[in-house]
């Protein structure tokens, strides 16, 4: 009889388990080596100069602003609401790295690499968190661009305010979405207005007489901007504004009440964005638009009547601009922070507006 020949399929079935076992061992060794190298690199840290240019710019701008807040808290920030005094998490939409700034707890994790900030005017402590850090997956995938009021986010034991940023936060002129401008605005809603009523929308329309009075208000706001640091002139204009507001409230009580509250909530946040912008040398202020800056308030009603803007602008955009200009007026009249303390004392059941603060500041001068 001839020799029995084992079928080729039987040979293959015996060799395959050993081959897959060998591949598994090799992959495990590669993963261990790569993980060890990664942990060693994170432990050693990284220089800010090694970061992606957009990530580096965000950290450097944040440090510059934080230093300005330390040097001049009354002008660069808001009384008892400076966001840079709390832990912050910046999440890069470009690189998908995250940066934990000034954590309240010690950070020791294979997912966190200390960042040497180099020229670091605020003395920030910064850690770069890996793209794969599992704690941040829900925020990266489903979270908004920033914390909302009442939302708590904890990272490595620190309760943080987080903000997502990208190239679009650096490539536009005159923009409220410039990185530090956007950060200061939105973080003030979170830290400065947690005890405020936040139903800040305007509904309805002004009466024809109300539009005439609005035109007068726009004239006064331009005059305030043109007055510069002339204290006597600013007090005179503030007095005229208060008198005009009584007329406006009588003409359109519901609309003007809503407008006053919206310009308080959004105007103060816009003001913080302006002050942060000034701290880092970015050009931004009231009535700044994508294609122009320092547009005149007195153009608003003529543009409305000619159809170049609609009534949605009055309801949804003008309160940001007028409120910011009122904040700058208050800062010029009371640079010591009295108007901030006055507004901080409010509650959802006892609102205080910028117009109320203006009346309070003028009453203190008598």
C-alpha positions as semicolon CSV with decimal commas, in nm:
position;residue;x (nm);y (nm);z (nm)
1;X;0,000;0,000;0,000
2;X;0,122;0,353;-0,063
3;X;0,170;0,617;0,211
4;X;-0,128;0,805;0,334
5;X;-0,103;1,168;0,231
6;X;-0,250;1,425;0,471
7;X;-0,493;1,659;0,296
8;X;-0,365;2,012;0,245
9;X;-0,663;2,149;0,432
10;X;-0,561;1,956;0,741
11;X;-0,211;2,100;0,725
12;X;-0,344;2,451;0,702
13;X;-0,581;2,403;0,994
14;X;-0,297;2,301;1,220
15;X;-0,068;2,590;1,129
16;X;-0,325;2,872;1,147
17;X;-0,366;2,881;1,531
18;X;0,006;2,916;1,583
19;X;0,032;3,191;1,320
20;X;-0,247;3,401;1,478
21;X;-0,099;3,347;1,823
22;X;0,236;3,479;1,701
23;X;0,073;3,783;1,543
24;X;-0,117;3,851;1,867
25;X;0,204;3,842;2,070
26;X;0,375;4,077;1,827
27;X;0,085;4,322;1,839
28;X;0,079;4,312;2,218
29;X;0,452;4,388;2,232
30;X;0,407;4,678;1,988
31;X;0,121;4,821;2,196
32;X;0,324;4,793;2,518
33;X;0,626;4,960;2,361
34;X;0,416;5,238;2,204
35;X;0,231;5,292;2,531
36;X;0,557;5,308;2,725
37;X;0,700;5,562;2,482
38;X;0,378;5,766;2,503
39;X;0,376;5,763;2,884
40;X;0,744;5,857;2,892
41;X;0,682;6,148;2,653
42;X;0,385;6,274;2,851
43;X;0,583;6,250;3,174
44;X;0,865;6,450;3,017
45;X;0,620;6,714;2,895
46;X;0,608;6,927;2,583
47;X;0,715;7,281;2,493
48;X;0,455;7,532;2,381
49;X;0,670;7,585;2,072
50;X;0,605;7,225;1,967
51;X;0,229;7,274;1,960
52;X;0,020;7,338;1,653
53;X;0,029;7,714;1,577
54;X;-0,345;7,759;1,646
55;X;-0,325;7,575;1,980
56;X;-0,016;7,772;2,076
57;X;-0,180;8,102;1,987
58;X;-0,484;8,020;2,201
59;X;-0,269;7,942;2,505
60;X;-0,049;8,247;2,460
61;X;-0,349;8,477;2,417
62;X;-0,514;8,326;2,725
63;X;-0,196;8,385;2,928
64;X;-0,174;8,744;2,807
65;X;-0,534;8,810;2,906
66;X;-0,494;8,639;3,244
67;X;-0,193;8,859;3,317
68;X;-0,397;9,171;3,231
69;X;-0,670;9,056;3,470
70;X;-0,412;9,020;3,749
71;X;-0,268;9,364;3,679
72;X;-0,597;9,555;3,636
73;X;-0,895;9,348;3,751
74;X;-1,135;9,645;3,757
75;X;-1,091;9,713;3,386
76;X;-0,997;9,378;3,230
77;X;-1,249;9,164;3,419
78;X;-1,564;9,189;3,631
79;X;-1,582;9,210;4,009
80;X;-1,577;8,857;4,161
81;X;-1,624;8,697;3,820
82;X;-1,282;8,672;3,654
83;X;-1,290;8,346;3,455
84;X;-0,911;8,321;3,449
85;X;-0,911;8,272;3,827
86;X;-1,077;7,932;3,779
87;X;-0,963;7,612;3,605
88;X;-1,023;7,625;3,231
89;X;-1,033;7,359;2,962
90;X;-0,964;7,464;2,603
91;X;-1,057;7,206;2,340
92;X;-0,897;7,238;1,995
93;X;-1,129;7,156;1,707
94;X;-0,825;7,151;1,477
95;X;-0,593;6,906;1,655
96;X;-0,846;6,750;1,897
97;X;-0,604;6,797;2,185
98;X;-0,738;6,964;2,500
99;X;-0,557;7,194;2,741
100;X;-0,627;7,196;3,114
101;X;-0,524;7,533;3,261
102;X;-0,457;7,598;3,629
103;X;-0,615;7,278;3,766
104;X;-0,730;7,288;4,128
105;X;-0,605;6,933;4,187
106;X;-0,270;6,769;4,115
107;X;-0,264;6,607;3,772
108;X;-0,091;6,271;3,733
109;X;-0,210;6,072;3,434
110;X;-0,064;5,897;3,129
111;X;-0,315;6,102;2,928
112;X;-0,177;6,439;3,048
113;X;0,149;6,605;2,944
114;X;0,269;6,922;3,120
115;X;0,325;7,210;2,879
116;X;0,627;7,435;2,923
117;X;0,470;7,771;2,838
118;X;0,798;7,956;2,792
119;X;0,718;8,328;2,800
120;X;0,417;8,295;3,027
121;X;0,309;8,634;3,165
122;X;0,034;8,486;3,384
123;X;0,242;8,194;3,512
124;X;-0,014;7,942;3,390
125;X;0,006;7,573;3,475
126;X;-0,101;7,386;3,162
127;X;-0,148;7,020;3,069
128;X;-0,215;6,886;2,722
129;X;-0,471;6,605;2,734
130;X;-0,457;6,328;2,476
131;X;-0,701;6,303;2,191
132;X;-0,803;5,963;2,322
133;X;-0,862;6,073;2,683
134;X;-1,196;5,896;2,738
135;X;-1,342;6,148;2,984
136;X;-1,369;6,409;2,708
137;X;-1,528;6,195;2,439
138;X;-1,886;6,289;2,534
139;X;-1,800;6,661;2,529
140;X;-1,611;6,641;2,200
141;X;-1,883;6,440;2,028
142;X;-2,206;6,577;2,176
143;X;-2,113;6,878;2,390
144;X;-2,169;7,240;2,292
145;X;-1,900;7,495;2,223
146;X;-1,888;7,600;2,590
147;X;-2,039;7,535;2,933
148;X;-2,385;7,672;2,989
149;X;-2,496;7,823;3,321
150;X;-2,550;7,550;3,578
151;X;-2,354;7,287;3,385
152;X;-2,067;7,125;3,575
153;X;-1,772;6,966;3,394
154;X;-1,503;6,793;3,601
155;X;-1,166;6,698;3,452
156;X;-0,890;6,540;3,660
157;X;-1,066;6,652;3,976
158;X;-1,107;7,015;3,868
159;X;-1,442;7,177;3,792
160;X;-1,367;7,358;3,468
161;X;-1,520;7,603;3,228
162;X;-1,457;7,460;2,881
163;X;-1,446;7,629;2,543
164;X;-1,392;7,479;2,199
165;X;-1,181;7,678;1,953
166;X;-1,044;7,648;1,602
167;X;-0,883;7,836;1,316
168;X;-1,202;8,034;1,259
169;X;-1,151;8,200;1,600
170;X;-0,834;8,367;1,473
171;X;-0,879;8,444;1,104
172;X;-1,141;8,722;1,112
173;X;-1,120;9,093;1,180
174;X;-1,360;9,286;1,405
175;X;-1,521;8,960;1,521
176;X;-1,706;8,881;1,843
177;X;-1,595;8,521;1,784
178;X;-1,224;8,597;1,806
179;X;-1,082;8,350;2,058
180;X;-1,026;8,564;2,369
181;X;-1,324;8,788;2,285
182;X;-1,552;8,485;2,264
183;X;-1,402;8,327;2,578
184;X;-1,450;8,641;2,791
185;X;-1,806;8,693;2,666
186;X;-1,932;8,339;2,719
187;X;-1,745;8,272;3,044
188;X;-1,900;8,588;3,193
189;X;-2,245;8,443;3,134
190;X;-2,125;8,138;3,330
191;X;-1,938;8,302;3,620
192;X;-2,080;8,652;3,636
193;X;-2,448;8,592;3,565
194;X;-2,520;8,263;3,742
195;X;-2,757;8,444;3,981
196;X;-2,917;8,664;3,713
197;X;-3,239;8,597;3,528
198;X;-3,129;8,493;3,179
199;X;-3,453;8,515;2,979
200;X;-3,295;8,787;2,770
201;X;-3,492;8,817;2,447
202;X;-3,693;9,101;2,297
203;X;-4,035;9,044;2,141
204;X;-4,278;9,278;1,975
205;X;-4,216;9,606;1,798
206;X;-4,165;9,971;1,881
207;X;-4,446;10,215;1,814
208;X;-4,382;10,489;1,556
209;X;-4,314;10,732;1,840
210;X;-4,091;10,470;1,999
211;X;-3,882;10,460;1,680
212;X;-3,842;10,838;1,699
213;X;-3,725;10,809;2,059
214;X;-3,487;10,529;1,961
215;X;-3,332;10,759;1,703
216;X;-3,269;11,014;1,980
217;X;-3,115;10,742;2,195
218;X;-2,880;10,647;1,911
219;X;-2,771;11,010;1,884
220;X;-2,688;11,017;2,255
221;X;-2,487;10,693;2,236
222;X;-2,278;10,833;1,951
223;X;-2,225;11,148;2,156
224;X;-2,106;10,935;2,447
225;X;-1,852;10,764;2,224
226;X;-1,736;11,097;2,083
227;X;-1,699;11,255;2,430
228;X;-1,398;11,041;2,515
229;X;-1,282;11,098;2,873
230;X;-1,459;11,434;2,921
231;X;-1,626;11,366;3,258
232;X;-1,850;11,672;3,259
233;X;-1,980;11,595;2,911
234;X;-2,030;11,225;2,996
235;X;-2,234;11,311;3,306
236;X;-2,445;11,551;3,102
237;X;-2,513;11,283;2,839
238;X;-2,587;11,020;3,106
239;X;-2,846;11,253;3,258
240;X;-3,007;11,304;2,917
241;X;-3,012;10,929;2,860
242;X;-3,195;10,867;3,187
243;X;-3,456;11,129;3,105
244;X;-3,504;10,983;2,758
245;X;-3,543;10,631;2,900
246;X;-3,843;10,747;3,103
247;X;-4,009;10,867;2,782
248;X;-3,924;10,544;2,600
249;X;-4,060;10,329;2,882
250;X;-4,386;10,525;2,883
251;X;-4,421;10,491;2,505
252;X;-4,344;10,116;2,478
253;X;-4,333;9,965;2,828
254;X;-4,312;9,596;2,737
255;X;-4,062;9,636;2,456
256;X;-3,833;9,875;2,643
257;X;-3,836;9,661;2,958
258;X;-3,728;9,357;2,757
259;X;-3,469;9,561;2,571
260;X;-3,318;9,695;2,891
261;X;-3,278;9,346;3,031
262;X;-3,130;9,199;2,715
263;X;-2,880;9,482;2,681
264;X;-2,784;9,424;3,045
265;X;-2,723;9,050;3,002
266;X;-2,563;9,063;2,658
267;X;-2,414;9,411;2,682
268;X;-2,212;9,329;2,994
269;X;-2,082;9,009;2,829
270;X;-1,995;9,202;2,513
271;X;-1,816;9,461;2,728
272;X;-1,605;9,183;2,883
273;X;-1,519;9,066;2,533
274;X;-1,412;9,419;2,442
275;X;-1,188;9,450;2,748
276;X;-1,030;9,109;2,682
277;X;-0,969;9,211;2,321
278;X;-0,796;9,529;2,428
279;X;-0,577;9,330;2,668
280;X;-0,432;9,125;2,381
281;X;-0,430;9,397;2,114
282;X;-0,726;9,270;1,911
283;X;-0,943;9,541;1,754
284;X;-1,302;9,505;1,872
285;X;-1,569;9,734;2,016
286;X;-1,934;9,840;2,001
287;X;-2,089;9,845;1,653
288;X;-1,817;9,628;1,500
289;X;-1,923;9,418;1,203
290;X;-1,746;9,183;0,964
291;X;-1,689;9,453;0,704
292;X;-1,653;9,763;0,918
293;X;-1,580;9,891;1,266
294;X;-1,724;10,170;1,479
295;X;-2,039;10,204;1,271
296;X;-2,250;10,496;1,388
297;X;-2,549;10,434;1,613
298;X;-2,721;10,721;1,434
299;X;-2,727;10,511;1,115
300;X;-2,960;10,254;1,273
301;X;-3,299;10,422;1,228
302;X;-3,223;10,561;0,878
303;X;-3,107;10,211;0,774
304;X;-3,424;10,066;0,925
305;X;-3,644;10,308;0,734
306;X;-3,460;10,243;0,407
307;X;-3,482;9,865;0,446
308;X;-3,107;9,808;0,482
309;X;-3,172;9,644;0,818
310;X;-3,494;9,500;0,958
311;X;-3,660;9,498;1,297
312;X;-3,482;9,176;1,388
313;X;-3,164;9,382;1,411
314;X;-3,328;9,602;1,673
315;X;-3,442;9,300;1,874
316;X;-3,147;9,063;1,833
317;X;-2,831;9,264;1,772
318;X;-2,870;9,623;1,886
319;X;-2,897;9,531;2,259
320;X;-2,546;9,382;2,245
321;X;-2,404;9,702;2,095
322;X;-2,600;9,957;2,298
323;X;-2,542;9,760;2,618
324;X;-2,167;9,749;2,556
325;X;-2,161;10,126;2,498
326;X;-2,354;10,182;2,822
327;X;-2,098;9,964;3,003
328;X;-1,815;10,177;2,866
329;X;-1,999;10,489;2,983
330;X;-2,041;10,341;3,331
331;X;-1,675;10,240;3,342
332;X;-1,572;10,595;3,254
333;X;-1,799;10,745;3,521
334;X;-1,722;10,486;3,794
335;X;-1,389;10,314;3,719
336;X;-1,362;10,170;4,069
337;X;-1,616;9,894;4,015
338;X;-1,918;10,041;4,196
339;X;-2,147;9,971;3,902
340;X;-2,032;9,609;3,895
341;X;-2,101;9,563;4,265
342;X;-2,445;9,718;4,215
343;X;-2,531;9,476;3,935
344;X;-2,383;9,178;4,120
345;X;-2,631;9,224;4,405
346;X;-2,932;9,136;4,192
347;X;-3,125;8,808;4,177
348;X;-3,376;8,654;3,934
349;X;-3,656;8,803;4,141
350;X;-3,494;9,145;4,176
351;X;-3,340;9,253;3,849
352;X;-3,105;9,544;3,802
353;X;-3,034;9,683;3,456
354;X;-2,761;9,900;3,309
355;X;-3,005;10,191;3,315
356;X;-3,059;10,125;3,687
357;X;-2,681;10,118;3,735
358;X;-2,645;10,446;3,548
359;X;-2,900;10,609;3,778
360;X;-2,720;10,464;4,080
361;X;-2,379;10,595;3,969
362;X;-2,512;10,946;3,904
363;X;-2,689;10,949;4,240
364;X;-2,361;10,874;4,416
365;X;-2,201;11,183;4,264
366;X;-2,451;11,426;4,418
